[in-house]
Amino acid sequence: MNPCPCSYFLDTQNARTCAPAVVVTKYQKRISGLNLDRIDIHIEVSRVDYEKLSGDRLGETFETIRKRVQVARGIQNHRLSNIESSEIICNADMRIGEVRQFCGLQDEVRV
């Protein structure tokens, strides 16, 4: 959702064309309170230059991504190999007990 009618709210490259407070407030009130109550996270996203999106830079290769995924799955397999249940083969299968056991907040990383 754009926070103002001109879409340049907090834009560093374009000047806003709408009136600052009155128009923005009026525009934002058009959104139903019922809809806003269902949105838990609001994130301001800054502009991305067109050149960065359309450049000739190459991203990661499929093989590089595959290797990274394989390493992550290996870590999961090692972590979950000591669990009695054979139903749990990846992080997505963990129940609350495994989440508490392996995903607690701490300074060091368990493997």
N, C-alpha and C positions, 0 to 999 in steps of 0.2 A: 504494500500500500504506500502510495506517495503521501507524505505528511502535509503537503500543500498543493493547491491547484496547478501551480506552474512547474512542479516537479524539481525545483532547484533548491529546496530547503537543505541547508548545510552543504551545498555544492561549492567547491572551491574554485571552479573554473567558470561558472556562469552566475551572473547576478540574478537575484530573484525578481520576478516581474509582478508578484502579487503583494498586496498590502500585508505587512508583517503579522500583527497580532489578530486583528479582527477577522480577516479572511481565512487565516489558517485555522483559528478556533472554529469558525462557522463550518469550514470544510471538514474538519475532523469530527464534528458533532453529527454529520450526516451518516456516519457509520453507526449501526445499531449497537446499543450497549450490550445486548444479548450476544452479539458476535464478539465484541471486545472482551467480554467476560470469559470466553472460551480460549482466548489467546494468552498463554502463560509467559511467553518469551517475546520480547520486543528487541530487535537488534537493528542498529543503524548501520547501513552498509554504504561505504563511500564509493564514489565513481571509480570505475576501472577504465583506463584509457583505451580507446579503440585500437591503438597500435599494439598494445599488449595482448589484446584478444585476437587480433588478426595477423600478427607477425608470423614469420616463417620459422620461429623457434620450434624445435621438435620436443615433444614430451618424452616420457619414459617409454622404452620399448616394451612390448608384451612380455618378452623373456625376463626383463628386469622386474617387472611387476609380479610375474609368476614366481620368481625366486624369492621375493619378499613374502609372498603369501605362503609359500612352502615352508619358509623359516618360521613364520607365525604359527602355522598348523603344527609344526614339529614341537614348538614350545607348548602348545595346548595339549598335544598327545602326551608329552612328558609329564606335564602337570597333572593331567587327569588319569594317568596310567595306574595310580595307586588307589583309585576310588573303586569300591566294591561293585557299583552298578555298571553294567556294560552298556547301558542305554546312553550314557554321557560320553560323547566322542568329541565335542567341541564346546567352546564357551557358551554358545547359544542354547545348549542342552542343560546347562547347570541349573540346579534348583537353588532355593534360598540358602540352604546349608552350605553348598559348595561356594556360592557367592560370598558368604560370610567368611568361609575358610580361606579362600584364595584372593579375594578382592578388597580386603580391608585397607584402610588408608594407613600408610606407613612411610618411613624414610627410605627403606631399601626395597628392592624388587625381588619377589620370589619367582623362581623358575620351576 
